[in-house]
């Protein structure tokens, strides 16, 4: 049974007739930005609606908003007819920003995430972060913005659970790695006290322990239902695929030389497994998404 993370806090959404604005007081800025960034790296496909095989710009914004309990129309032109117009000087996190990339009016949409940045599904790089004022492309193609919902700086949810339809659990990481490495997973007599032989993770977890990738926590537990951060995954991937440094690597501002994951992240970057989140950070403490996990593994398999 999939755990729910976002839905409970949005149950109180209300729609104001005539304004077209959702009262998202229960939703925070962190909720919209974290949900939007969860899909960074997802591939682009014109007309696509699947985050794994390819998604276009308006399907992406529709998907992100749907995770917050908010309905958007399917196309960028239709989404431009929703909400309330907002001037560029008054943009707030969560506003939809629109661009003319075809020469025929609104043809691209993204989600503003603050600091003059927005995130969208681009034809060139899939879901990524760009500057609204980018002088080389986006700046001159900006059309306008619409506020569909207002997001609070407060209201953090206590005891929030992770939605594992988006994020990768440690058990899921084990399953996918064992499969990609073609490990023998027939031994389901797990030495981890929190994994029963009947668990679908038993064989994979034990196989990865055998090659030294997973050793368990201080109590020897595997914690298959817990999320994994991007920093933790970098260590697992480097050790699982026996990666080594390949020349110089991009430096990320959130992974300084003193950080425990610096070497692992640098090795991933030097092997072109990651280019970060597009804003100068790696997202070392972010929970890794299923899309990101699959992208990393696919790049390692090339």
C-alpha positions as CSV (number, residue, x, y, z in Angstrom):
1,X,0.0,0.0,0.0
2,X,1.5,3.3,-1.1
3,X,2.1,5.9,1.6
4,X,0.5,9.3,1.2
5,X,2.6,12.4,1.8
6,X,0.8,15.5,0.4
7,X,-2.8,14.7,0.1
8,X,-3.9,15.1,3.8
9,X,-2.7,18.7,4.1
10,X,-4.5,19.8,1.0
11,X,-7.9,18.4,2.0
12,X,-9.0,21.8,3.1
13,X,-8.5,23.5,-0.3
14,X,-11.3,25.8,-1.2
15,X,-12.2,27.4,-4.5
16,X,-13.3,31.1,-4.6
17,X,-16.0,31.5,-7.3
18,X,-15.2,34.3,-9.7
19,X,-11.5,34.5,-8.7
20,X,-10.3,31.1,-9.9
21,X,-7.8,31.0,-7.1
22,X,-7.4,28.1,-4.7
23,X,-6.9,29.0,-1.0
24,X,-3.7,27.0,-0.4
25,X,-3.0,28.1,3.1
26,X,-2.4,24.5,4.0
27,X,0.2,24.2,1.3
28,X,3.7,25.7,1.9
29,X,6.3,27.1,-0.4
30,X,8.4,24.0,0.4
31,X,5.6,21.8,-0.7
32,X,5.4,23.3,-4.2
33,X,9.1,23.6,-4.7
34,X,9.9,20.1,-3.4
35,X,7.2,18.5,-5.5
36,X,8.3,20.4,-8.6
37,X,12.0,19.6,-8.1
38,X,11.2,15.9,-7.5
39,X,11.0,15.4,-11.3
40,X,14.2,17.2,-12.3
41,X,15.9,15.1,-15.0
42,X,12.7,13.6,-16.3
43,X,12.8,13.4,-20.1
44,X,10.8,15.6,-22.5
45,X,8.3,14.3,-25.1
46,X,6.0,16.5,-27.1
47,X,2.5,15.6,-26.1
48,X,3.9,13.2,-23.4
49,X,2.2,12.8,-20.1
50,X,4.4,10.1,-18.5
51,X,7.2,11.2,-16.2
52,X,9.3,8.1,-17.1
53,X,8.9,8.0,-20.9
54,X,8.6,11.7,-21.5
55,X,6.4,14.6,-20.5
56,X,5.8,18.0,-22.1
57,X,5.7,21.4,-20.3
58,X,2.0,21.7,-19.6
59,X,1.6,18.1,-18.6
60,X,4.5,18.6,-16.2
61,X,2.8,21.7,-14.5
62,X,-0.5,19.8,-14.5
63,X,1.2,16.8,-12.7
64,X,2.9,18.9,-10.1
65,X,-0.2,20.8,-9.2
66,X,-2.3,17.6,-9.2
67,X,0.0,16.3,-6.4
68,X,-1.1,19.3,-4.4
69,X,-4.8,18.7,-5.1
70,X,-5.1,21.5,-7.7
71,X,-6.5,21.0,-11.2
72,X,-5.0,22.6,-14.3
73,X,-6.0,22.5,-17.9
74,X,-4.0,20.3,-20.2
75,X,-2.3,22.8,-22.5
76,X,-0.1,25.9,-21.8
77,X,-2.6,28.1,-23.7
78,X,-5.5,26.8,-21.6
79,X,-3.5,27.2,-18.4
80,X,-2.9,30.8,-19.3
81,X,-6.6,31.4,-19.1
82,X,-6.7,30.2,-15.5
83,X,-6.0,32.1,-12.3
84,X,-5.2,35.8,-11.9
85,X,-2.6,37.7,-13.9
86,X,0.5,38.7,-12.0
87,X,3.2,41.2,-12.9
88,X,6.7,40.0,-13.3
89,X,7.8,42.2,-10.3
90,X,5.2,40.5,-8.1
91,X,6.0,36.9,-8.9
92,X,5.8,34.5,-5.9
93,X,6.8,30.9,-5.6
94,X,4.2,28.6,-7.2
95,X,3.1,31.1,-9.9
96,X,2.9,29.8,-13.4
97,X,5.1,31.6,-15.9
98,X,4.4,31.6,-19.6
99,X,6.6,32.0,-22.7
100,X,6.3,32.4,-26.5
101,X,8.8,29.9,-27.9
102,X,7.0,29.3,-31.2
103,X,6.3,32.8,-32.4
104,X,2.5,32.2,-32.2
105,X,1.7,33.2,-28.6
106,X,1.8,31.2,-25.4
107,X,3.6,27.9,-26.1
108,X,5.6,27.1,-22.9
109,X,4.8,27.1,-19.2
110,X,6.8,26.6,-16.0
111,X,6.5,27.0,-12.3
112,X,8.2,30.0,-10.6
113,X,10.4,28.8,-7.6
114,X,11.8,32.1,-6.4
115,X,15.1,34.0,-7.0
116,X,14.1,34.7,-10.6
117,X,14.2,31.0,-11.3
118,X,11.5,28.7,-12.8
119,X,11.3,25.0,-13.4
120,X,9.8,23.4,-16.5
121,X,10.0,20.5,-19.0
122,X,12.3,21.7,-21.8
123,X,12.7,20.2,-25.2
124,X,16.5,20.3,-24.8
125,X,17.1,19.0,-21.3
126,X,13.9,17.7,-19.9
127,X,12.7,19.0,-16.5
128,X,15.2,21.6,-15.3
129,X,15.7,25.0,-13.6
130,X,16.2,28.1,-15.7
131,X,16.2,31.9,-15.1
132,X,13.1,33.8,-16.0
133,X,15.4,36.6,-17.2
134,X,17.9,34.5,-19.1
135,X,19.3,36.9,-21.7
136,X,20.0,34.2,-24.2
137,X,16.6,32.7,-24.5
138,X,13.8,32.9,-21.9
139,X,14.1,36.6,-21.0
140,X,13.0,37.8,-24.5
141,X,10.2,35.1,-24.7
142,X,8.5,35.9,-21.4
143,X,4.8,36.5,-21.9
144,X,3.3,36.7,-18.4
145,X,2.3,34.9,-15.2
146,X,-0.8,33.6,-13.5
147,X,-1.4,32.8,-9.9
148,X,-3.4,29.7,-9.5
149,X,-2.8,29.2,-5.8
150,X,-1.1,31.1,-3.0
151,X,1.4,29.1,-0.9
152,X,2.3,29.9,2.7
153,X,5.7,30.2,4.3
154,X,4.4,28.3,7.2
155,X,2.1,25.4,8.0
156,X,4.7,22.6,7.9
157,X,3.1,19.2,8.3
158,X,4.1,17.2,11.4
159,X,4.9,13.6,10.9
160,X,4.6,13.9,7.2
161,X,5.0,10.6,5.3
162,X,6.8,10.1,2.0
163,X,4.9,9.4,-1.1
164,X,6.7,6.4,-2.5
165,X,5.0,6.8,-5.9
166,X,7.5,9.7,-6.3
167,X,10.4,8.9,-4.0
168,X,12.6,5.8,-3.9
169,X,12.7,3.8,-0.7
170,X,15.9,2.0,0.4
171,X,14.2,-1.3,-0.6
172,X,13.4,0.0,-4.1
173,X,17.0,1.1,-4.5
174,X,18.2,-2.4,-3.5
175,X,15.8,-4.0,-6.0
176,X,16.8,-1.9,-8.9
177,X,20.5,-2.1,-8.2
178,X,20.5,-5.9,-7.8
179,X,18.6,-6.2,-11.1
180,X,21.0,-3.9,-12.9
181,X,24.1,-5.6,-11.5
182,X,22.6,-9.0,-12.3
183,X,23.2,-10.2,-8.7
184,X,22.1,-13.6,-7.4
185,X,19.1,-12.8,-5.2
186,X,18.1,-16.3,-4.4
187,X,19.2,-16.2,-0.8
188,X,16.2,-14.7,1.1
189,X,17.4,-15.6,4.5
190,X,18.1,-12.0,5.3
191,X,20.7,-11.2,8.0
192,X,18.9,-7.8,8.5
193,X,16.6,-8.1,11.5
194,X,13.9,-5.9,9.9
195,X,13.6,-7.9,6.7
196,X,11.7,-11.2,6.8
197,X,12.5,-14.0,4.2
198,X,9.1,-13.3,2.7
199,X,9.9,-9.7,2.0
200,X,10.3,-8.8,-1.7
201,X,13.5,-6.9,-0.7
202,X,15.1,-9.9,1.1
203,X,17.1,-11.3,-1.7
204,X,18.3,-8.0,-3.1
205,X,19.3,-6.6,0.3
206,X,21.3,-9.7,1.1
207,X,23.0,-9.7,-2.3
208,X,24.0,-6.1,-1.9
209,X,25.2,-6.7,1.6
210,X,27.4,-9.6,0.4
211,X,29.3,-7.3,-2.0
212,X,29.6,-4.6,0.7
213,X,27.2,-2.0,-0.6
214,X,24.7,-2.1,2.3
215,X,25.8,-2.9,5.9
216,X,22.8,-1.7,7.9
217,X,22.4,1.0,10.5
218,X,23.8,1.1,14.1
219,X,21.3,-1.6,15.0
220,X,22.0,-3.7,11.9
221,X,18.7,-2.8,10.3
222,X,18.2,-2.3,6.6
223,X,15.2,0.1,6.9
224,X,13.6,-0.9,3.5
225,X,10.7,1.5,3.9
226,X,12.8,4.6,4.6
227,X,13.7,7.2,1.9
228,X,17.3,7.7,0.7
229,X,18.9,11.0,0.2
230,X,20.8,11.9,-2.9
231,X,24.0,12.1,-0.9
232,X,23.4,8.6,0.5
233,X,22.7,7.3,-3.0
234,X,25.9,8.8,-4.4
235,X,27.9,6.6,-1.9
236,X,25.8,3.5,-2.8
237,X,26.3,4.0,-6.5
238,X,30.0,4.6,-6.3
239,X,30.6,1.5,-4.3
240,X,28.1,-0.7,-6.2
241,X,29.6,0.2,-9.6
242,X,33.2,0.5,-8.4
243,X,33.5,4.1,-9.8
244,X,36.7,6.1,-9.6
245,X,37.4,9.8,-10.3
246,X,37.6,10.7,-13.9
247,X,39.5,14.0,-14.2
248,X,38.0,17.2,-12.7
249,X,34.4,17.3,-11.7
250,X,31.8,20.1,-11.2
251,X,31.7,21.5,-7.7
252,X,28.3,21.9,-6.0
253,X,27.7,24.7,-3.5
254,X,25.9,22.4,-1.1
255,X,28.6,19.8,-1.0
256,X,31.8,21.5,0.3
257,X,35.1,19.7,0.7
258,X,34.3,19.1,4.3
259,X,31.0,17.3,3.6
260,X,31.1,13.5,4.1
261,X,29.6,13.0,0.6
262,X,31.9,15.3,-1.3
263,X,34.1,12.6,-2.7
264,X,31.2,10.4,-3.7
265,X,29.3,13.2,-5.4
266,X,32.5,14.4,-7.2
267,X,33.1,10.9,-8.5
268,X,29.5,10.7,-9.8
269,X,29.9,14.1,-11.5
270,X,33.2,13.2,-13.1
271,X,31.6,10.1,-14.6
272,X,28.8,12.2,-16.0
273,X,26.2,10.4,-13.9
274,X,24.9,13.7,-12.5
275,X,25.0,17.4,-13.4
276,X,23.2,18.5,-10.2
277,X,19.9,20.3,-10.0
278,X,20.6,23.1,-12.4
279,X,20.9,25.8,-9.8
280,X,24.5,25.1,-8.7
281,X,23.5,22.5,-6.0
282,X,23.5,18.7,-6.0
283,X,20.6,18.5,-3.5
284,X,22.6,16.3,-1.2
285,X,20.0,16.2,1.5
286,X,17.0,15.8,-0.8
287,X,15.2,12.5,-0.9
288,X,16.0,10.8,-4.2
289,X,13.1,10.3,-6.6
290,X,12.3,7.2,-8.6
291,X,12.9,9.2,-11.8
292,X,16.3,10.4,-10.5
293,X,17.2,6.9,-9.4
294,X,16.3,5.4,-12.8
295,X,18.3,8.2,-14.6
296,X,21.4,7.6,-12.6
297,X,21.3,3.8,-13.2
298,X,20.7,4.2,-16.9
299,X,23.7,6.5,-17.2
300,X,25.8,4.1,-15.3
301,X,24.7,1.3,-17.7
302,X,25.8,3.1,-20.8
